[in-house]
C-alpha cells in the first residue's frame, strides 16, 4: 500500500474533473440541457473521481471544487479529527450493512 500524497491527489482530482467536463461539453445537447436545468450527466471518469475522493477521506482530507467568482478553484483540505472519525465510523457502518445484505441474498456463506 502506498502512502497518500495530497498534492498528487489534488493534481489527479483536477485532471479527472477537467476531463469529465470536457466529455460533457462534447454532448450534442449539452447547452440546451444546461439551459433547462438538467445537470444529470455521467462521465467515463465518475467512478475514478468517486474512488479518489473516498481515498482522500479515508486519509483525512476533503477534495473540493468551487467557483470563486472568476474561475473554478480546486482544493484539498485536512478534516478535523472529529470529521475524520465520523467519516471512518460511517464507512465502517456501510461496510457492515453491505456484508449483511450480501449474506441475506446468499452471496456469502456463513
BELBEL-V594685 format. One record per pair of residues at least 24 apart in sequence whose ideal C-beta (glycine too) atoms are under 8 Angstrom apart, sorted by the first residue. I is the first residue (numbers start at 1). J is the second residue. Records with the same first field share a line. If there is no record, write none. Layout:
I = J ; J
This chain:
4 = 55 ; 56 ; 59 ; 61
6 = 56 ; 59 ; 61 ; 76
9 = 52 ; 55 ; 56 ; 61 ; 63 ; 76
10 = 63 ; 74 ; 75 ; 76
12 = 52
13 = 49 ; 52 ; 53 ; 56 ; 63 ; 65 ; 74 ; 76
14 = 74
16 = 45 ; 48 ; 49 ; 52
17 = 49 ; 65 ; 74
19 = 43 ; 45
20 = 45 ; 46 ; 49
57 = 84 ; 87 ; 91
58 = 87 ; 88 ; 91
60 = 84
